[in-house]
Each structure stands twice: as structure tokens, then as C-alpha cells.
């Protein structure tokens, strides 16, 4: 009772409408006992309506945040050079914010792996370098660049005949995959996982095809 009286006095000071607050928002016990049953039911119905409106506004706000959130999607994976002996083998992964608000603190861990046929990567990124944080606005794009071929010194190398023949014979498969994390302006964290593998035809044509695994994003 003491807390209720303190709360009533606080609201009166805030709104500067003492009589309105006493008569409508917080009726006294004497006022309540003097009301008829229909009046009491009307007041209770009003309070229930106000509570219901508050819940509706709350869930509508949550729903709008979900609609307006950013979505980091993988648009395509390409190679700027033909897949051939003596050419550098490079994978360019284009990501885009397909949502309606900025994606902030965007970070990516990406890796290119040569895997025996019939197996898949482990999709672990504990030792993989993480890119610096970036912001991508609605409709904005960014590139992730990977160099699967390395020379003995670990520098960017060129595709040698042995590896080219192994790709054609499918005795080894080249995967590019990664994990992207980012935040929205509402304070929620999100993520996108992706995986593609290189398919080279005998004619020299090549395709980066999405894997069956590790292509998904959060539903927050």
C-alpha cells in the first residue's frame, strides 16, 4: 500500500494533473467501492485494453526490426583469370547487404582448401585471420579475395600442371568457405556461412558451385 501511494504521488508530480490521476488512473478504495458494477467492469476493460495495446506495439516493434534488419548474402564467386596452367588461381567472393539497414562491425574469416573427393572441409576458423571491422550499407557490396595457389615461400603462386590435371580428374577438389559476423543498428548480432567448390570442365570452362553444407544465415 505504501509503495502504491508513493507511485501515485510520483505520477501526479510528473503529469501535473492531480485530480485526473486520482479519479481515473488510480481510484481510491472509497471511490472504487462507490462505483457500480458496470463502471468497475468498464475500468477493468480499459486497463486490459491498454495492456493489450502495449503488447501489440511491442511485438510490432520487434517485427519491424526483423523486416528492417541487414542481411549479408553471398552474391557470387568468380575468378578473374581462366583456370589454366601458368595463370594465378584467385577466388573473388562478392558479398552484399540485401537488407534495409546498415550492417556494422562486419568481419570475415575465409579460407581456400584442397580436399580429397568425397570429403568436405571441417568449417573451423580458429586459426584463420579475421578481417578488420567494416560497415556495409543497404545494397552495398564488398569483396573477399582468396589465393588458393602458393609458391614454396607461401606467396601467391600459379597453377601448375600437376594441380591442373588433378582438378580435371577430380582427384582433388578446391573449396572456398568462410564465416561472416556482423551487427545491426538495433544491437543484435548476425552471421552468414558459405561454401563453394570449383568445378572445371575439360573444355576449360569452370564454375563455382555452392556446397550442400555450410550455406546458411541466422534467423534472428
Beta strands, then each sheet from edge to edge (+ up, - down):
strand 1: 72-78
strand 2: 90-97
strand 3: 103-115
strand 4: 134-136
strand 5: 141-147
strand 6: 173-183
strand 7: 189-200
strand 8: 206-210
strand 9: 216-217
sheet 1: 1+ 2- 5+
sheet 2: 4+ 3- 6+ 7- 8+
sheet 3: 4+ 3- 6+ 7- 9+
end
